Amino acid sequence: MKRQKYGFLTLVAYGSPAFVTSFPLVPFAVYLPAYYAEDKQLGYIAVGIALFLSRLIDVISDPIVGYLSDRFSLLNKRRQGWMVFGATIAALALFYITRPPEVISVIYLGAWSAILYIGWTMVMVPYMALAADLAKSYAENTRYVMFREVFSLLGTLFAISLPFLMEGAALENITTIAFPVGLIAFLGVWYLVPTPKFDAANSSVSYEDIKNILQVPFTRRLCLVWFLTATASAVPAALFPVYVTEVLEGSDTEQAFVIFIYFIAAVLGMPFFFRVAKTYLKHKVMAVGMLAVSIIFPTAIFMSPGDVTGFAIVCFLTGFALAAELLLGPSMLADASELYSKKYGSRFAALHFAIWGVISKIAFAVAILLAFGVLEVLSSFLYGSAYAFAVACLYAGLPTLIKLPTVRLLDTAPFTIKDRDLVQR
């Protein structure tokens, strides 16, 4: 299949849905567990188990959505049709999960979370595959990912700012804004982003294809890297409110401020790492970014009450380095699908991202259960400054221990300049 070069308007239209799909990400990872555990009095263990099980249920949706998106069109659109269908399901679940009744059970949280995750998967798997379909080269893969991730970060920043821009509960405000903005964004990707033609004879997916995908050395290495990276990212995301409250003794406003700093820095880091990745191999650049995070982030262990400024500096530096991970991980997976196509003749881009999604969700589920489980145990026998220090070690120490071996795995990834040239051609 010969792919065309698309212009700036296509890039913007492609990236815009990420603005609205990112709305729930930080609130759900950071605020929602604490809201249901404390305000709704379900407890951290119960919330952790509910989110763990909902993620496990959602795991099976990734390969199914990947298969369907690679094999069939929906509403006469190979990728966009599945995105719109998934967005409708996710919008319904988002409404109910952000507006719970006064008295709820763990089943309510788990069920609507699972439905939300499944709808979100139906959006994201074909959405990421669409970029791989449209990109025409090694560098173009990164360009599409950059537009998507910049819009995603801007959406995250907007969601974080909602408590200061609108009165009312932050979770409810998300749906108030997300629905009309999402409608506009998905209309844009529907009408302004083309879906390249595929050879139907080469689009039939079998179990053997999944085995073949995982036999590509570079893809197999990326799967292991992403499992460790996703686990390392989910732990501090889940524990962030506890860290700010127990270690820094910060307010909700200060909590929102440091998150804002973190994601602003990630936005600023995107064009920097995009340019660097044009010169150096992407996995080498990402390894450097993760090494920087591993060196800087552990300093959060030694923060004192009121040291919000120092923590904001840590957030800025690690957020800037995070851009390498957000930008280059998906871009490398698109490259891996190209390498697969050179060997087997079919790309199966959505199936590649579906496997990626399964790994991410298993990692997220494990990390949530681990973080909340250890936190519950610590709270039963540690108090005061001892408990605060233990929270800090769990928050910043455990992710670093996971990231450090990941840096080595990335640096030695089996992808060479010869492979890059092959993808470029």
Buried (B, 14 or more C-beta within 10 A) or exposed (E): EEBEEBEEEBBBBBBBBBBBBBBBBBBBBBBBBBBBBEEBEBBBBBBBBBBBBBBBBBBEBBBBBBBBBBBEBBEEBBBBBBBBBBBBBBBBBBBBBBEBEEEBEBEBBBBBBBBBBBBBBBBBBBBBBBBBBBBBBBBBBBBBBBBBBBBBBBBBBBBBBBBEEBEEBBBEBBBEBBBEBBEEBBBBBBEBBBBBEBEEEEBEBEEEBBEBBEEBEBBBBBBBBBBBBBBBBBBBBBBBBBBBBBBBBBEEEBBBBBBBBBBBBBBBBBEBBBEBBEEEBBBBBBBBBBBBBBBBBBBBBEBEEEBBEBBBBBBBBBBBBBBBBBBBBBBBBBBBBBBBBEEBEBBBBBBBBBBBBBBBBBBBBBBBBBBBBBBBEBBEEBEEEEBBBBBBBBBBBBBBEBBBEBBEBBBEBEBEEEBBEBBEE
